[in-house]
Structures are given as structure tokens and as C-alpha cells.
């Protein structure tokens, strides 16, 4: 019994010792916004058409926050929080009229459901749509305008 208790305590302490690779401050990239946009477009091309799957994290199926998580991790080894709610609390708030490439855009699609995408510039964002999978949409679309919730800056570029 005593041995089991000691092992349990050691496991708990080991789990608490690892720090996450994310913080509230925007991550500084050594790249310009134009280079970041190119990176995001390449990511889109590799994810394009991947079907939506709640909890998904790979090209067999991905949800919106999983896509955001994977894109930033794959491109920059930056681990954002995994869930939309946690991503909504990450980084710095940004007004919609101050959006920059790679900012996170959030939507409230029902009283309980949140959705997230990555701003690409020119009013477009990359996201995992529940009906069409990974795609690019326009913030000017009346649906997205009506459901827009907030924006956050997770990364800063060199320019």
C-alpha cells in the first residue's frame, strides 16, 4: 500500500513538472507577414479537403481548433492550446479592423458552439468547416459577419 502511494505521488509530480510550450504573449517569428502568409497557404494546400471530425488532429479528419493547433505546431513548433475556448484566451486581443495575417478569428455559431480560423489577409481565413472540411472563407460572408466573436494575436512577425 505504501509503495503504491509513493508511486502515485511520483507520477503526479512528474506530470506537473512539464511546462506547456505556450504563453499569453504573442510568439515572435523571424519571418515577415508575407512569408507567414505563404507558409499558411502551403499548409492550406496540404490540408485542403480534409474532412471535419470532432476531436480530429490529422489529415483523416480534423476539427477547427485541431487545425489551428496543427498548423502553428507544424510551421513554427508553436503549441497553442488545443481547444477553441482555450485558444480564445491565448495571445492578445485584436480589433477586427486591425487584423493581421496569422491572427486567430473566432465565431459564436450557436449559444454554446465556438469556431476558430486563421486570418490570411484580404478578408480571408483558413478553417475546418463542419460541412466542407478544411477550406478558405471570407469574413465578408454574411454568415461569418453575423457570427463573428473576437480575434486574438498569437504570433508577431519580424516586420
DACORQUI-V349984 format. One record per pair of residues at least 24 apart in sequence whose C-alpha atoms are under 7 Angstrom apart, sorted by the first residue. I is the first residue (numbers start at 1). GAP is how many residues later the second one is. Records with the same first field share a line. If there is no record, write none. Layout:
I=GAP, GAP
This chain:
21=57, 58
22=57, 58
24=66, 67
25=66, 67
26=65, 66, 127, 128, 129, 130
27=127, 128, 129
28=127, 128, 129
29=126, 127, 128, 129
30=127, 128
31=126, 127
32=125, 126, 127
33=68, 124, 126
37=64, 83
43=28
47=87
48=86, 87
49=84, 85, 86
50=83, 84
51=81, 82, 83
52=76, 77, 78, 81
62=66
63=65
64=51, 52, 53, 63, 64
65=51
67=61
68=49, 50
84=30, 31, 32
88=64
90=64
91=61, 62, 63
92=60, 61, 62
93=58, 59, 60
94=57, 58, 59
95=56
96=55
103=48, 49, 50, 51
104=47, 48, 49
105=45, 46, 47
106=42, 43, 44, 45
107=40, 41, 42, 43
108=39, 40, 41
109=38
